[in-house]
Amino acid sequence: MTDVLSRSVYLRWRNAVFAIFAASGLSIATWAARVPTIKEDLGIENREIGLALLAMGIASILGLSASSVIIARLGTRTGMFGVLITLSIGLAILGLGSGFFHSYAMLIVGLALFGFGNGCLDVMMNVDGAAIETQSGKTILPLFHAFFSFGTVIGAGLGAIAASLRIGVAIHAVTIASLIVVLAIVAIANVPRRAVTDAVAADSASAEAGPADGPAPGWRQRLAVSLSAWREPRTYTLGIIMLGMAFAEGGANDWLALGVVEHEGGTAAIGAAALTVFSVSMTVVRVFGGPLVDRFGRVATLRVLAVAATAGILLFILAPNLPLVFVGAALWGIGASLGFPLGMSAAADDPAHAAARVSAAATIGYVAFLCGPPILGFISDHIGLLPTLFILVVLVAASGLASSAAKPLPGAKVGAGRH
């Protein structure tokens, strides 16, 4: 951002983006918590669930790719509103397809719209979050992701209640979709116009050493700037960190509840409760993560959490009883909590190029977040779901080993965690 916002505008913007992160988490957990019921309603197997996740993943990648064009053309304010409506429509369709029409084809169509909307939104809200963090001068991206986790906690909790009360997926999904539409209308009204477009214009001016008060660049020029981060090696080293943790988070969102139901003898409600434990653990760490990172540094924090995630996933896989499975889910959530937001913070270290780099880093992380679960689904058909989760152990360990890439750049403004 080139301009310093007034405190009231800044607070409204920050709170609106908090709400948008929460809406994204709510939508994803609504789908994830009802997977066992959807599987039963449609009479399908893990292979078909994996195929549905693949459709959502492909649509999400298209959304991730389109996000740079949308940001450059419309800015994040208009873009986020449009994709919130899109994902809400997709959520309603997948719910109706499963619970009312019992149509696998409708499930695929709904997940495609849902995935495209969330793919776009993931980049846009992180770009705005990074810009807000730069304005504040503190590490607050973990708090934004905590609100995403608040959304998943609420979504998983409502899913558990809906499953235990045998509320149909159609009624549940349409209700949540309607709520997200209302939230979108209220939140977007408080997002400053062209908040990110100005930042991208600053990128362009910096890259070309042009006059600060020259004419604003066209959207094609802004798009070229937004894609420039893909030529920087640091983008890919940060991507290793985010890939492992995104796989761990996405794998939990889509397969943790089903793993409890199919391999631990739990009911659908117990599976949703285990997902809730994962989400609550992740949320708690994200709420307090910013001050911890400013105190101990990104690198040390990421290494400790990688150990926690590895231990949690292993315990979840190997635990002989449900109480230990819940302990594993808690450690899994704690360990996976900060990899993604700290990757975003690292990408935003240089405010002059923050929008481009955050967009690129978010794309890497969300490709893993969205495409990882369907890959796990296909593998699980051959070796079983719990053995498949050992893949997450390897990826999380790799993320921990790559954590030094998150060390702040010289002169970085955000936070005190420079070691």
C-alpha positions as CSV (number, residue, x, y, z in Angstrom):
1,M,0.0,0.0,0.0
2,T,1.3,3.4,-0.9
3,D,-1.1,5.4,1.3
4,V,-1.4,5.2,5.1
5,L,-5.1,4.6,5.9
6,S,-7.0,6.3,8.7
7,R,-7.4,4.1,11.8
8,S,-11.2,3.7,11.3
9,V,-10.8,2.6,7.6
10,Y,-7.9,0.3,8.6
11,L,-10.0,-1.4,11.4
12,R,-13.0,-1.8,9.1
13,W,-10.8,-3.3,6.4
14,R,-9.1,-5.7,8.9
15,N,-12.4,-6.8,10.4
16,A,-14.0,-7.4,7.0
17,V,-11.1,-9.6,5.9
18,F,-11.3,-11.4,9.3
19,A,-14.9,-12.2,8.4
20,I,-14.0,-13.3,4.8
21,F,-11.3,-15.7,6.1
22,A,-14.0,-17.1,8.5
23,A,-16.5,-17.5,5.7
24,S,-14.0,-19.5,3.7
25,G,-13.3,-21.8,6.6
26,L,-17.0,-22.2,7.3
27,S,-17.7,-23.3,3.8
28,I,-14.8,-25.8,3.6
29,A,-15.7,-27.4,7.0
30,T,-19.4,-27.6,6.0
31,W,-18.4,-29.8,3.1
32,A,-15.7,-31.7,5.0
33,A,-17.8,-32.6,8.0
34,R,-20.6,-34.1,5.9
35,V,-18.4,-36.3,3.6
36,P,-19.4,-39.5,5.4
37,T,-23.1,-38.6,5.0
38,I,-22.7,-37.6,1.4
39,K,-20.9,-40.9,0.7
40,E,-23.8,-42.7,2.3
41,D,-26.5,-40.7,0.6
42,L,-25.0,-41.3,-2.9
43,G,-23.9,-44.9,-2.2
44,I,-20.3,-44.2,-3.5
45,E,-16.9,-45.4,-2.5
46,N,-13.6,-43.6,-1.7
47,R,-12.7,-43.7,-5.4
48,E,-15.7,-41.6,-6.2
49,I,-15.0,-39.3,-3.3
50,G,-11.5,-38.9,-4.6
51,L,-12.8,-38.2,-8.1
52,A,-15.1,-35.5,-6.7
53,L,-12.2,-34.0,-4.8
54,L,-10.1,-34.0,-8.0
55,A,-12.9,-32.1,-9.8
56,M,-12.9,-29.6,-7.0
57,G,-9.1,-29.4,-7.0
58,I,-8.9,-28.8,-10.8
59,A,-11.5,-26.1,-10.5
60,S,-9.6,-24.6,-7.6
61,I,-6.4,-24.5,-9.6
62,L,-8.3,-22.7,-12.4
63,G,-9.5,-20.3,-9.7
64,L,-5.9,-19.8,-8.4
65,S,-4.8,-19.1,-12.0
66,A,-7.6,-16.7,-12.7
67,S,-7.1,-14.8,-9.4
68,S,-4.2,-12.7,-10.8
69,V,-6.2,-11.7,-13.8
70,I,-9.2,-10.8,-11.6
71,I,-7.1,-8.8,-9.1
72,A,-5.4,-6.9,-11.9
73,R,-8.6,-6.2,-13.7
74,L,-11.1,-5.6,-10.9
75,G,-9.1,-5.4,-7.6
76,T,-9.7,-7.6,-4.6
77,R,-12.8,-5.8,-3.4
78,T,-15.0,-6.6,-6.4
79,G,-13.2,-9.9,-6.9
80,M,-13.8,-11.2,-3.4
81,F,-17.5,-10.4,-3.6
82,G,-18.0,-12.2,-6.9
83,V,-16.2,-15.4,-5.8
84,L,-17.9,-15.5,-2.4
85,I,-21.2,-15.6,-4.3
86,T,-19.8,-18.3,-6.6
87,L,-18.7,-20.6,-3.9
88,S,-22.0,-20.1,-2.1
89,I,-23.9,-21.2,-5.2
90,G,-21.5,-24.2,-5.5
91,L,-22.1,-25.2,-1.8
92,A,-25.9,-25.1,-2.3
93,I,-25.7,-27.2,-5.4
94,L,-23.5,-29.9,-3.9
95,G,-25.8,-30.1,-0.9
96,L,-28.9,-30.4,-3.0
97,G,-27.2,-32.9,-5.3
98,S,-26.3,-35.1,-2.4
99,G,-29.2,-34.7,0.0
100,F,-32.2,-34.0,-2.3
101,F,-31.6,-35.1,-5.8
102,H,-29.1,-37.9,-4.9
103,S,-27.1,-37.0,-8.0
104,Y,-23.4,-37.6,-8.2
105,A,-23.2,-35.3,-11.3
106,M,-24.7,-32.4,-9.3
107,L,-22.2,-33.1,-6.6
108,I,-19.4,-32.7,-9.2
109,V,-20.9,-29.5,-10.6
110,G,-21.3,-28.0,-7.1
111,L,-17.8,-28.9,-6.1
112,A,-16.4,-27.4,-9.3
113,L,-18.1,-24.0,-8.6
114,F,-17.2,-24.3,-4.9
115,G,-13.6,-25.1,-5.7
116,F,-13.2,-22.3,-8.3
117,G,-14.7,-19.7,-5.9
118,N,-12.5,-20.8,-3.0
119,G,-9.4,-21.0,-5.2
120,C,-9.8,-17.4,-6.2
121,L,-10.8,-16.3,-2.7
122,D,-7.8,-17.9,-1.1
123,V,-5.4,-15.8,-3.1
124,M,-7.4,-12.6,-2.8
125,M,-7.9,-12.7,0.9
126,N,-4.3,-13.5,1.6
127,V,-3.2,-10.6,-0.7
128,D,-5.4,-8.3,1.4
129,G,-4.2,-9.8,4.6
130,A,-0.6,-9.3,3.7
131,A,-1.3,-5.7,2.9
132,I,-3.0,-5.2,6.2
133,E,-0.1,-6.8,8.0
134,T,2.3,-4.3,6.3
135,Q,0.1,-1.5,7.5
136,S,0.1,-2.7,11.1
137,G,3.9,-3.5,11.3
138,K,3.1,-6.7,13.3
139,T,2.9,-10.4,12.5
140,I,-0.9,-10.8,12.2
141,L,-1.4,-13.1,9.2
142,P,-1.6,-16.0,11.7
143,L,-4.5,-14.2,13.2
144,F,-6.2,-14.0,9.9
145,H,-5.8,-17.7,9.4
146,A,-7.1,-18.2,13.0
147,F,-10.3,-16.7,11.7
148,F,-10.3,-19.2,8.9
149,S,-9.9,-21.8,11.6
150,F,-12.7,-20.2,13.6
151,G,-14.8,-20.8,10.5
152,T,-13.8,-24.4,10.3
153,V,-14.5,-24.9,14.0
154,I,-18.0,-23.5,13.6
155,G,-18.5,-25.4,10.4
156,A,-17.2,-28.7,11.9
157,G,-19.3,-28.2,15.0
158,L,-22.4,-27.4,13.1
159,G,-21.7,-30.5,10.9
160,A,-21.4,-32.7,14.0
161,I,-24.7,-31.3,15.3
162,A,-26.4,-31.7,11.9
163,A,-25.1,-35.3,11.6
164,S,-26.2,-36.2,15.2
165,L,-29.7,-34.7,14.6
166,R,-29.8,-36.3,11.1
167,I,-30.4,-33.0,9.4
168,G,-30.1,-33.5,5.7
169,V,-27.1,-32.3,3.8
170,A,-29.3,-30.2,1.5
171,I,-30.9,-28.2,4.3
172,H,-27.5,-27.8,6.0
173,A,-25.6,-26.7,2.9
174,V,-28.2,-24.3,1.6
175,T,-28.5,-22.6,5.0
176,I,-24.7,-22.1,5.3
177,A,-24.5,-20.9,1.7
178,S,-27.2,-18.3,2.4
179,L,-25.4,-17.1,5.5
180,I,-22.1,-16.7,3.5
181,V,-24.0,-14.5,1.0
182,V,-25.2,-12.2,3.7
183,L,-21.7,-12.1,5.3
184,A,-20.2,-11.2,1.9
185,I,-22.6,-8.2,1.4
186,V,-21.7,-6.8,4.8
187,A,-18.0,-7.5,4.7
188,I,-17.2,-6.2,1.2
189,A,-18.8,-2.9,2.0
190,N,-15.9,-2.3,4.4
191,V,-13.1,-3.3,2.1
192,P,-11.4,-0.2,0.6
193,R,-11.7,0.2,-3.2
194,R,-8.6,-0.6,-5.2
195,A,-6.7,-1.5,-2.0
196,V,-4.5,-4.1,-3.8
197,T,-4.5,-2.4,-7.2
198,D,-2.6,0.5,-5.7
199,A,0.0,-1.9,-4.3
200,V,0.4,-3.5,-7.6
201,A,0.8,-0.2,-9.3
202,A,3.6,0.6,-6.8
203,D,5.2,-2.7,-7.8
204,S,5.2,-1.6,-11.4
205,A,6.5,1.8,-10.6
206,S,9.3,0.3,-8.6
207,A,10.2,-2.2,-11.2
208,E,10.4,0.4,-13.9
209,A,11.9,3.2,-11.7
210,G,9.2,5.5,-13.0
211,P,8.0,8.6,-11.3
212,A,5.8,7.9,-8.2
213,D,3.2,10.4,-9.4
214,G,3.0,9.1,-13.0
215,P,-0.1,7.7,-14.6
216,A,-1.5,4.5,-13.1
217,P,-0.5,1.4,-15.1
218,G,-3.0,-0.6,-17.1
219,W,-4.4,-3.9,-15.9
220,R,-2.2,-5.9,-18.4
221,Q,0.9,-4.2,-16.9
222,R,-0.3,-4.9,-13.4
223,L,-0.9,-8.5,-14.4
224,A,2.7,-8.8,-15.7
225,V,4.0,-7.5,-12.4
226,S,1.8,-9.9,-10.4
227,L,3.4,-12.8,-12.4
228,S,7.0,-11.7,-11.9
229,A,7.4,-13.5,-8.6
230,W,7.4,-16.9,-10.4
231,R,10.9,-16.0,-11.7
232,E,12.3,-15.8,-8.1
233,P,13.9,-18.8,-6.5
234,R,12.7,-17.8,-3.0
235,T,9.1,-18.3,-4.2
236,Y,9.8,-22.0,-4.6
237,T,11.7,-22.5,-1.4
238,L,8.8,-20.9,0.5
239,G,6.6,-23.2,-1.5
240,I,8.3,-26.3,0.0
241,I,7.3,-25.1,3.5
242,M,3.7,-24.3,2.5
243,L,3.3,-27.5,0.4
244,G,4.0,-29.8,3.3
245,M,1.8,-27.9,5.8
246,A,-1.0,-27.4,3.2
247,F,-1.0,-31.1,2.5
248,A,-1.3,-31.8,6.2
249,E,-4.2,-29.3,6.6
250,G,-6.1,-30.3,3.5
251,G,-5.7,-34.0,4.2
252,A,-7.2,-33.5,7.6
253,N,-10.1,-31.4,6.4
254,D,-11.1,-34.0,3.8
255,W,-10.1,-37.4,5.3
256,L,-9.7,-37.1,9.1
257,A,-13.5,-37.5,9.8
258,L,-13.8,-40.4,7.4
259,G,-10.6,-42.1,8.9
260,V,-12.2,-42.1,12.3
261,V,-15.5,-43.5,11.0
262,E,-14.0,-46.2,8.8
263,H,-11.0,-47.3,10.8
264,E,-11.7,-46.5,14.4
265,G,-15.4,-47.6,14.5
266,G,-16.7,-44.2,15.2
267,T,-20.1,-42.7,14.1
268,A,-20.3,-39.8,11.7
269,A,-20.8,-37.5,14.6
270,I,-17.6,-38.8,16.3
271,G,-15.8,-38.3,13.0
272,A,-17.0,-34.7,12.8
273,A,-16.0,-34.2,16.5
274,A,-12.5,-35.4,15.8
275,L,-12.3,-32.8,12.9
276,T,-13.5,-30.2,15.4
277,V,-10.7,-31.1,17.8
278,F,-8.2,-30.7,14.9
279,S,-9.7,-27.3,14.0
280,V,-9.9,-26.0,17.6
281,S,-6.2,-26.9,18.1
282,M,-5.2,-25.1,14.9
283,T,-7.2,-22.1,15.9
284,V,-5.7,-21.7,19.3
285,V,-2.2,-21.7,18.0
286,R,-3.1,-19.2,15.2
287,V,-4.7,-16.8,17.7
288,F,-1.5,-16.7,19.8
289,G,0.9,-17.4,17.0
290,G,1.8,-13.8,16.0
291,P,3.3,-12.8,19.4
292,L,5.1,-16.2,19.6
293,V,6.7,-15.7,16.1
294,D,7.7,-12.1,17.0
295,R,9.3,-13.5,20.2
296,F,11.1,-16.6,18.8
297,G,11.2,-16.1,15.1
298,R,9.6,-17.8,12.1
299,V,12.3,-20.4,11.6
300,A,12.3,-21.8,15.2
301,T,8.5,-21.7,15.3
302,L,8.2,-23.6,12.1
303,R,10.7,-26.3,13.2
304,V,8.9,-27.0,16.5
305,L,5.5,-27.1,14.8
306,A,6.7,-29.5,12.2
307,V,7.8,-31.9,14.9
308,A,4.4,-31.6,16.6
309,A,2.5,-32.3,13.3
310,T,4.7,-35.3,12.5
311,A,4.0,-36.7,16.0
312,G,0.3,-36.0,15.7
313,I,-0.2,-37.7,12.4
314,L,1.8,-40.7,13.5
315,L,-0.3,-41.0,16.6
316,F,-3.5,-40.6,14.7
317,I,-2.5,-43.5,12.3
318,L,-1.1,-45.9,15.0
319,A,-3.3,-45.1,18.1
320,P,-5.0,-48.2,19.4
321,N,-8.0,-46.4,20.8
322,L,-10.3,-43.3,20.2
323,P,-8.9,-41.1,23.0
324,L,-5.4,-41.3,21.6
325,V,-6.8,-40.7,18.1
326,F,-8.2,-37.4,19.4
327,V,-4.8,-36.6,21.0
328,G,-3.2,-37.2,17.6
329,A,-5.8,-35.0,15.9
330,A,-5.0,-32.2,18.4
331,L,-1.2,-32.4,17.8
332,W,-1.8,-32.6,14.1
333,G,-3.8,-29.3,14.2
334,I,-1.2,-27.6,16.4
335,G,1.6,-28.6,14.1
336,A,-0.1,-27.6,10.9
337,S,-1.3,-24.3,12.2
338,L,1.3,-21.7,11.1
339,G,3.0,-23.1,8.1
340,F,0.7,-21.4,5.6
341,P,0.3,-18.0,7.3
342,L,4.1,-17.7,8.0
343,G,4.8,-18.5,4.4
344,M,2.5,-15.7,3.5
345,S,4.3,-13.4,5.9
346,A,7.6,-14.3,4.4
347,A,6.4,-13.6,0.9
348,A,5.2,-10.2,2.0
349,D,8.5,-9.1,3.6
350,D,9.2,-6.6,0.8
351,P,6.1,-4.3,0.7
352,A,7.0,-3.1,-2.8
353,H,6.5,-6.6,-4.2
354,A,4.2,-8.1,-1.6
355,A,1.1,-8.5,-3.8
356,A,2.9,-10.4,-6.5
357,R,4.8,-12.6,-4.1
358,V,1.9,-13.4,-1.9
359,S,-0.2,-14.3,-4.9
360,A,2.5,-16.7,-6.1
361,A,3.1,-18.3,-2.7
362,A,-0.6,-18.7,-2.0
363,T,-1.0,-20.5,-5.4
364,I,1.7,-23.0,-4.4
365,G,0.2,-23.7,-1.0
366,Y,-3.4,-24.0,-2.2
367,V,-2.5,-26.3,-5.1
368,A,-1.2,-28.7,-2.4
369,F,-4.1,-27.9,-0.1
370,L,-6.7,-28.7,-2.8
371,C,-5.0,-31.3,-4.9
372,G,-3.4,-33.3,-2.1
373,P,-6.7,-34.8,-0.7
374,P,-7.9,-36.3,-4.0
375,I,-4.4,-37.8,-4.6
376,L,-4.6,-39.3,-1.1
377,G,-8.1,-40.7,-2.0
378,F,-6.9,-42.5,-5.0
379,I,-3.9,-44.0,-3.2
380,S,-6.1,-45.0,-0.3
381,D,-8.1,-47.2,-2.6
382,H,-5.0,-49.4,-3.1
383,I,-3.3,-49.4,0.4
384,G,-6.0,-48.1,2.8
385,L,-6.7,-44.6,4.2
386,L,-4.5,-44.7,7.3
387,P,-1.4,-46.1,5.6
388,T,-1.8,-43.4,3.0
389,L,-1.5,-40.7,5.7
390,F,2.2,-41.7,6.1
391,I,2.7,-39.5,3.0
392,L,1.8,-36.5,5.1
393,V,4.4,-37.4,7.6
394,V,7.1,-37.3,4.9
395,L,5.9,-34.0,3.5
396,V,5.6,-32.3,6.9
397,A,9.1,-33.4,7.7
398,A,10.3,-31.8,4.4
399,S,8.5,-28.6,5.4
400,G,10.3,-28.5,8.7
401,L,13.7,-29.0,7.0
402,A,13.0,-26.2,4.6
403,S,11.9,-23.7,7.3
404,S,15.1,-21.6,7.0
405,A,13.6,-20.2,3.8
406,A,11.1,-18.2,5.9
407,K,13.8,-16.1,7.5
408,P,12.8,-12.5,7.1
409,L,14.6,-10.5,4.3
410,P,17.0,-7.8,5.4
411,G,15.1,-4.7,6.4
412,A,11.8,-6.5,6.6
413,K,9.3,-4.3,8.5
414,V,6.9,-6.9,10.0
415,G,7.3,-8.1,13.5
416,A,10.4,-8.8,15.6
417,G,10.9,-12.4,14.6
418,R,14.0,-11.9,12.4
419,H,15.9,-15.1,13.4
